[in-house]
Amino acid sequence: MDIEGVSAVVTGGASGLGAATARRLAAAGAHVVILDMNDDAGEQVARDVNGAYVHADVTNADEVQAAIDAATEMGPLRVLVNCAGIAPPARTLNRENEPHDLAHFEKVIMVNLVGTFNATRLAAAAMASTEPGPHGERGAVVCTASVAAYDGQIGQAAYAASKGGVVGMTLPVARDLSAVGIRVNTIAPGIIDTPMLAGLPEAARESLGQQVLFPKRLGLPEEYADLAMLLVTHSYMNGESIRMDGGIRMAPK
């Protein structure tokens, strides 16, 4: 699928995986809308890619729709990359045997899973209204899961459940949207050098990298962006969830 001149929405596009993907899409000629809640960083990335920034919570239908509308004003919407997510840890029972806060669990599910579906359904409606390409294709959606969907660690009950849900819905949503020529794929990254890890001491970051099978280092946001670009442009990739993790299999903790 050729993306030159089309519009794209990247949720969580202000930093990390999303920012790298926004830059990669823009370099290929797409008009990119950054959807995020970090205004300063989001506006900076939008300036970097000559795109637009929309402050939006992925769980809020009206706010996400505003970002979709901004994208359609720039060109036919063909691309959505879902990178917005949170990963606050909490055990099912803490050290004092107190139960996991239910509101905490619900928030992670809402942002990571419901937010991904919300953005996908609204973007798909906009894509479906465009003229199809030469082979009937109207767009591509890339979702972000995590290796935690398969190898969830201690303290990751909410995060692993949310990302497992993203993996689980990938194929049925791809089947739903096949009728209108929209492909859906998911990337499950391993340990990536993003702002989520920025607060760790260098020794801890080095230790994490050494757990990777090969190459023994943290993954790079640009590597995620490269894979996202492949999934967007490769017209025969559909309904798939792909681990991008250097072969790591996470230990319990």
C-alpha positions as CSV (number, residue, x, y, z in Angstrom):
1,M,0.0,0.0,0.0
2,D,1.4,3.4,-1.0
3,I,1.0,5.9,1.8
4,E,2.4,9.0,0.1
5,G,-0.1,11.8,0.4
6,V,-2.5,9.9,2.7
7,S,-3.2,10.8,6.3
8,A,-2.3,8.7,9.3
9,V,-3.1,8.8,13.0
10,V,-0.7,7.7,15.7
11,T,-2.0,7.3,19.2
12,G,0.6,7.8,21.9
13,G,2.6,9.6,19.2
14,A,4.2,12.1,21.5
15,S,7.1,9.8,22.6
16,G,8.6,6.4,22.4
17,L,7.2,3.9,19.9
18,G,4.6,6.4,18.7
19,A,7.0,9.3,18.0
20,A,9.4,7.0,16.1
21,T,6.5,5.7,14.0
22,A,5.1,9.2,13.3
23,R,8.5,10.2,12.0
24,R,8.8,7.0,9.9
25,L,5.4,7.5,8.4
26,A,6.0,11.2,7.6
27,A,9.3,10.3,6.0
28,A,7.4,8.1,3.6
29,G,5.1,11.0,2.6
30,A,2.1,10.6,5.0
31,H,0.4,13.5,6.7
32,V,0.5,12.5,10.4
33,V,-1.8,13.4,13.2
34,I,-0.3,12.9,16.7
35,L,-2.9,11.9,19.3
36,D,-1.7,12.1,22.8
37,M,-2.3,13.8,26.2
38,N,1.3,15.1,26.5
39,D,0.8,18.5,24.9
40,D,4.3,19.9,24.9
41,A,5.9,16.7,23.5
42,G,3.0,16.0,21.1
43,E,3.2,19.5,19.6
44,Q,6.9,19.2,19.2
45,V,6.6,15.9,17.3
46,A,3.9,17.4,15.1
47,R,6.2,20.2,14.2
48,D,9.0,17.8,13.5
49,V,6.9,15.8,11.0
50,N,5.0,18.8,9.6
51,G,1.8,17.3,10.9
52,A,-0.9,18.1,13.5
53,Y,-1.4,17.4,17.2
54,V,-4.7,16.7,18.9
55,H,-5.0,16.3,22.6
56,A,-7.1,13.3,23.2
57,D,-7.7,10.4,25.6
58,V,-8.0,7.2,23.6
59,T,-11.0,6.1,25.8
60,N,-13.0,9.2,24.9
61,A,-14.9,8.7,21.7
62,D,-15.4,12.5,21.0
63,E,-11.8,13.3,21.5
64,V,-10.6,10.5,19.3
65,Q,-13.1,11.4,16.6
66,A,-11.6,15.0,16.6
67,A,-8.2,13.5,15.8
68,I,-9.8,11.4,13.0
69,D,-11.5,14.5,11.6
70,A,-8.2,16.4,11.7
71,A,-6.6,13.6,9.7
72,T,-9.3,13.4,7.1
73,E,-8.9,17.2,6.5
74,M,-5.2,16.5,5.5
75,G,-5.9,13.6,3.1
76,P,-7.7,10.3,2.9
77,L,-7.2,8.4,6.1
78,R,-5.4,5.1,5.4
79,V,-3.3,4.4,8.5
80,L,-3.8,4.1,12.2
81,V,-1.0,3.0,14.5
82,N,-2.1,2.4,18.1
83,C,0.8,3.1,20.5
84,A,-1.0,4.7,23.5
85,G,-0.7,2.7,26.6
86,I,0.2,2.6,30.3
87,A,2.0,0.0,32.4
88,P,1.7,0.6,36.2
89,P,2.6,-2.5,38.1
90,A,0.5,-4.0,40.9
91,R,0.3,-7.6,42.4
92,T,-2.9,-9.4,42.8
93,L,-2.1,-9.4,46.5
94,N,0.5,-7.0,47.8
95,R,3.0,-7.8,50.6
96,E,0.4,-7.0,53.2
97,N,-2.1,-9.4,51.5
98,E,-4.2,-6.5,50.3
99,P,-6.0,-7.1,47.0
100,H,-5.2,-5.4,43.8
101,D,-7.1,-2.1,43.5
102,L,-9.9,-2.8,41.1
103,A,-10.0,0.8,39.7
104,H,-6.3,0.4,38.9
105,F,-7.0,-2.8,36.9
106,E,-10.0,-1.2,35.1
107,K,-7.9,1.9,34.1
108,V,-5.2,-0.3,32.5
109,I,-7.8,-2.3,30.6
110,M,-9.6,0.9,29.5
111,V,-6.5,2.6,28.2
112,N,-4.7,-0.3,26.6
113,L,-7.5,-2.5,25.3
114,V,-10.7,-0.4,25.1
115,G,-8.7,2.6,23.9
116,T,-7.1,0.6,21.2
117,F,-10.5,-0.7,20.1
118,N,-12.1,2.8,20.3
119,A,-9.4,4.3,18.0
120,T,-9.6,1.3,15.6
121,R,-13.4,1.4,15.2
122,L,-13.5,5.2,14.6
123,A,-10.6,5.1,12.2
124,A,-12.1,2.2,10.3
125,A,-15.3,4.1,9.8
126,A,-13.4,7.0,8.2
127,M,-11.3,4.6,6.1
128,A,-14.4,2.8,4.9
129,S,-15.8,6.0,3.4
130,T,-12.7,6.6,1.2
131,E,-12.2,5.4,-2.4
132,P,-10.5,2.0,-2.4
133,G,-7.0,1.5,-3.9
134,P,-6.4,-0.5,-7.1
135,H,-6.7,-3.8,-5.2
136,G,-9.6,-2.8,-3.0
137,E,-7.6,-1.7,0.0
138,R,-8.8,1.2,2.0
139,G,-6.4,1.2,5.0
140,A,-4.2,-0.6,7.6
141,V,-4.3,-0.6,11.3
142,V,-1.4,-1.6,13.5
143,C,-2.0,-2.3,17.2
144,T,0.6,-2.6,20.0
145,A,0.5,-5.5,22.4
146,S,3.5,-6.7,24.4
147,V,5.4,-9.9,25.1
148,A,3.5,-9.6,28.5
149,A,0.5,-10.9,26.5
150,Y,2.4,-14.2,26.5
151,D,4.9,-14.0,29.3
152,G,3.3,-11.7,31.9
153,Q,5.5,-11.1,34.9
154,I,4.7,-10.7,38.6
155,G,2.9,-7.5,39.1
156,Q,1.6,-7.4,35.4
157,A,-1.9,-8.9,35.8
158,A,-3.6,-5.8,34.5
159,Y,-1.0,-5.1,31.8
160,A,-0.8,-8.6,30.6
161,A,-4.6,-9.0,30.5
162,S,-4.9,-5.7,28.5
163,K,-2.2,-6.7,26.0
164,G,-3.6,-10.3,25.7
165,G,-6.9,-8.7,24.8
166,V,-5.2,-6.7,22.0
167,V,-3.7,-10.0,20.6
168,G,-7.0,-11.8,21.0
169,M,-9.1,-9.2,19.1
170,T,-6.6,-8.8,16.2
171,L,-7.9,-11.6,14.1
172,P,-11.6,-11.1,14.7
173,V,-11.3,-7.3,14.0
174,A,-9.3,-8.1,10.8
175,R,-12.1,-10.5,9.8
176,D,-14.7,-7.8,10.5
177,L,-12.9,-5.2,8.5
178,S,-12.0,-7.4,5.5
179,A,-15.3,-6.6,3.9
180,V,-14.2,-3.0,3.5
181,G,-10.6,-3.6,2.6
182,I,-8.9,-2.7,5.9
183,R,-6.1,-4.9,7.3
184,V,-5.3,-5.2,11.0
185,N,-2.0,-6.5,12.5
186,T,-0.4,-6.3,16.0
187,I,3.1,-5.9,17.2
188,A,4.1,-7.4,20.5
189,P,7.3,-5.6,21.5
190,G,9.8,-6.9,24.1
191,I,12.0,-4.6,26.2
192,I,12.2,-1.4,24.2
193,D,14.3,1.6,25.1
194,T,11.4,4.1,25.6
195,P,10.6,6.7,28.2
196,M,9.0,4.0,30.3
197,L,12.5,2.7,31.0
198,A,14.2,6.1,31.2
199,G,14.0,6.3,35.0
200,L,15.9,3.1,35.5
201,P,19.6,3.2,36.5
202,E,22.0,2.3,33.7
203,A,23.0,-0.9,35.4
204,A,19.4,-2.0,35.5
205,R,18.9,-1.2,31.8
206,E,22.1,-3.1,30.9
207,S,20.8,-6.1,32.9
208,L,17.5,-6.0,31.0
209,G,19.3,-6.0,27.7
210,Q,21.4,-9.0,28.7
211,Q,18.2,-11.0,29.2
212,V,17.5,-10.8,25.4
213,L,18.5,-13.9,23.5
214,F,20.2,-11.9,20.7
215,P,21.1,-9.2,20.1
216,K,21.8,-8.6,23.8
217,R,20.4,-5.1,24.1
218,L,17.2,-3.2,24.5
219,G,15.1,-2.8,21.4
220,L,14.9,0.6,19.7
221,P,11.7,2.6,19.0
222,E,13.0,2.9,15.4
223,E,12.9,-0.9,15.0
224,Y,9.3,-0.9,16.1
225,A,8.6,1.9,13.5
226,D,10.3,-0.1,10.8
227,L,8.1,-3.1,11.5
228,A,5.0,-0.9,11.8
229,M,5.8,0.5,8.4
230,L,6.2,-3.0,6.9
231,L,2.8,-4.0,8.3
232,V,1.2,-0.9,6.9
233,T,2.6,-1.2,3.4
234,H,2.7,-5.0,3.0
235,S,-0.7,-5.7,1.4
236,Y,-0.6,-9.4,2.2
237,M,0.0,-9.0,6.0
238,N,-3.3,-9.3,7.8
239,G,-4.7,-10.7,11.0
240,E,-1.3,-11.4,12.5
241,S,0.4,-10.7,15.9
242,I,4.1,-10.6,15.7
243,R,6.6,-10.7,18.6
244,M,9.5,-8.2,18.2
245,D,11.6,-9.1,21.2
246,G,15.0,-10.5,20.2
247,G,13.9,-13.9,21.2
248,I,13.4,-13.1,24.9
249,R,11.1,-15.1,27.1
250,M,10.3,-13.2,30.2
251,A,11.0,-14.7,33.6
252,P,8.5,-14.4,36.4
253,K,10.2,-11.3,37.6
